[in-house]
Amino acid sequence: QVQLVESGGGLVQAGGSLRLSCAASESLFSLPAMRWYRQAPGKQRELVAGIGSGGNTNYADFVKGRFTIHKDNAKNTVYLQMNSLRPEDTAVYYCWALRSGFSGGIYWGQGTQVTVSS
């Protein structure tokens, strides 16, 4: 069972920045894919950004140029740097991980609230 713990959410004004962290309970080498999703009230959960084992990244169009996903293997942590935040970025942000191997599976964190005021 993989534990994912998000942190770094909060209230920020439009144009501001936040950095979210997702700390995994095991080495990122056993988690070849990690992603950030978000869910706003009344909306479906949507993919924000992802990072692979080789460091390759992908982003939703609505965050390209503003958000950056990166990871620190030594800390078993994935980050989402969010700049130029907009009110429409307000949502609960969730960390997602794919675990490889015999007992592989998909795991979710508990989420962290991001609120952007106008």
Secondary structure as UniProt FT lines:
FT   STRAND          4..7
FT   STRAND          10..13
FT   TURN            14..15
FT   STRAND          18..24
FT   HELIX           28..30
FT   STRAND          33..39
FT   TURN            41..42
FT   STRAND          46..52
FT   TURN            53..54
FT   STRAND          57..59
FT   HELIX           61..63
FT   TURN            64..66
FT   STRAND          67..72
FT   HELIX           73..75
FT   STRAND          77..82
FT   HELIX           87..89
FT   STRAND          91..99
FT   TURN            102..103
FT   STRAND          105..108
FT   STRAND          112..117
//
